[in-house]
């Protein structure tokens, strides 16, 4: 079963990482991705640009409106994602807990709708 692991963290925490700290976090991500890839569980993922680079599109009454930034005003912003293929929710949750940002942010685990 496929799950999308949505990685959330406050932009300020992300920006506060200095060189050595940032390298350590990226190394942890790299090692986790390599391990999950070897096990056939990692299907893809990417880090996202900061929310200052985001745009939100809404269509109401057939009129398109584009605004800067993310949809919601929240402390933690979507910063990246993993797409994984695992046996069950428990396995997905265990992998989510291993994502480095889970220590400072949160990981939302969402099953992918299959068969569409």
PyMOL commands that set and color helices and strands:
alter all, ss='L'
color gray80, all
select helices_A, chain A and resi 11-16+19-38+51-53+89-98+100-103
alter helices_A, ss='H'
color red, helices_A
select strands_A, chain A and resi 2-10+42-47+55-60+63-68+76-85+106-111
alter strands_A, ss='S'
color yellow, strands_A
deselect
rebuild
show_as cartoon
